[in-house]
Amino acid sequence: MQVPNLKHWRERRLMTQADLAAKSGLSEMTINRIETGRAEPRLHTIRKVAEALDVDAAELIGTDSRV
């Protein structure tokens, strides 16, 4: 599953990839690979990132029109 809005929300929250990695419990490399489309995260990973960014998972994957 692609996460096309991850960078948008991360930057909107004024976070670096390292900040998001630390807050979500994922590695910085994982965050980078998801943002650049080199990795397709599982749903539980998307949920971790969404929680760290304080957004709905739907907003990250582009199924929410409020983005």
C-alpha positions in Angstrom: 0.0 0.0 0.0 1.5 3.3 -1.0 1.5 6.3 1.4 1.6 9.3 -0.9 0.8 11.9 1.7 3.4 10.9 4.3 5.9 13.6 3.4 3.1 16.3 3.3 1.9 15.5 6.8 5.4 15.1 8.2 6.4 18.5 6.9 3.2 20.0 8.0 4.0 18.8 11.5 7.4 20.3 11.2 9.1 17.0 11.7 12.2 15.5 10.1 12.3 11.9 9.1 14.4 11.3 12.2 11.8 12.9 14.4 9.0 10.8 12.9 11.1 7.6 13.2 11.7 8.3 16.9 8.1 9.1 17.6 6.7 6.1 15.7 9.2 3.6 16.8 10.4 2.9 13.3 13.8 3.4 11.8 14.7 6.5 9.8 15.5 4.3 6.9 12.0 2.8 7.0 10.4 6.3 7.0 12.6 7.3 4.0 11.8 4.2 2.1 8.0 4.6 2.6 8.2 8.3 1.6 10.2 7.6 -1.6 7.9 4.6 -2.6 10.7 2.1 -2.2 8.7 0.2 0.5 5.1 -0.6 0.8 4.3 -0.7 4.6 1.8 -3.0 6.2 -1.3 -1.6 7.7 0.1 -1.7 11.3 3.1 0.4 10.2 0.8 2.9 8.6 -1.1 3.1 11.8 2.1 3.7 13.8 3.0 6.6 11.5 -0.5 8.0 11.5 -0.6 8.0 15.3 2.9 9.7 15.5 1.6 12.4 13.1 -1.8 12.6 14.8 -3.7 12.0 11.6 -6.0 9.3 10.4 -4.4 6.6 8.4 -6.8 7.4 5.6 -5.2 10.8 5.3 -1.8 9.3 4.7 -2.9 6.9 2.0 -5.0 9.4 0.2 -8.5 8.1 0.8 -9.6 11.2 2.7 -10.5 14.2 0.7 -9.6 16.7 3.4 -5.8 16.5 2.6 
